[in-house]
Amino acid sequence: MLPCRRLVLSCRYGAATFLRRSGPSKRIQSFSYSKSARQGHEMPGANPMFPIGGGTPASPRSRVRYAVPAVLLGFTGFITFLHYNDERRAVPKGQASSSRNSGCGCGSNTTVKGPIIGGPFTLMSTDNKIVTEKDVCGKWVLLYFGYSFSPDVGPEQLKMMSKAVDKLESKHNQKILPVFVTLDPQRDTPSHLHAYLKEFDSRILGLTGAASAMRQMAQEYRVYFKKVQEDGDDYLVDTSHNMYLLNPKMEVVRCFGVEYNPDELSREVLKEVVSQ
């Protein structure tokens, strides 16, 4: 009789223990369910992108935290693409140059590695004759981009180019062809350009042409220019005033800025000529 009583008490104790353990869990579950149900009824316009009782929408600060790295990554990719594009257009030293420079039959040359500057062109001379890169191939060329209405820098650059070419020819017996390419074909017509260049040096070959042809050549030679201070037909052209030295194979070997004087320019040109 005593063992049976112990068994009954043990069963009662185990049942009570089970109820105590499971009771709070059921109450919590019931509470959570009723709370989520009340939230569903209290928020009829809840965002359908999030389940009821689920996560909360991202704050503006968290969105910015993810947007900034994405923008930086995109910018880095863009810069990498530009660098790769220039490297792909480069001509490593010791390898044949691109076919872009072979139009004058001098395409077997080699250049120092770097982005290709220059290319074929078709323009109009001051004598109304078509001039292409083939017409100047085989000569050393001092090429300047400007425009005749330049108030100060343009005339100074033409004077410097004329004096340097004259010194190279008279003292060193080196003939350099000076070429002036206008960036303002709208006003620099062949007749106007002829009269303008005659005031500086009759040896300067003036080139003009259609606006599209001028833009293409400026892009080929990496020349910046833009109309500024427009007032009808009266305007200025903001430009980088690039001056290039081209060897007889139509390769750009040097680029000169406005900081040179005639003596320095002639000396640097002579170094390149005699080193070839």
Secondary structure as UniProt FT lines:
FT   HELIX           2..42
FT   TURN            44..45
FT   TURN            48..49
FT   TURN            52..53
FT   HELIX           60..89
FT   TURN            93..94
FT   HELIX           99..101
FT   TURN            103..104
FT   TURN            107..108
FT   STRAND          122..125
FT   TURN            126..127
FT   STRAND          130..132
FT   HELIX           133..136
FT   TURN            137..138
FT   STRAND          141..146
FT   TURN            148..149
FT   HELIX           153..172
FT   STRAND          177..182
FT   TURN            185..187
FT   HELIX           190..198
FT   TURN            199..200
FT   TURN            202..203
FT   STRAND          205..208
FT   HELIX           211..220
FT   TURN            221..222
FT   STRAND          225..231
FT   TURN            232..233
FT   STRAND          234..239
FT   STRAND          243..246
FT   TURN            248..249
FT   STRAND          252..256
FT   TURN            258..259
FT   HELIX           262..275
//
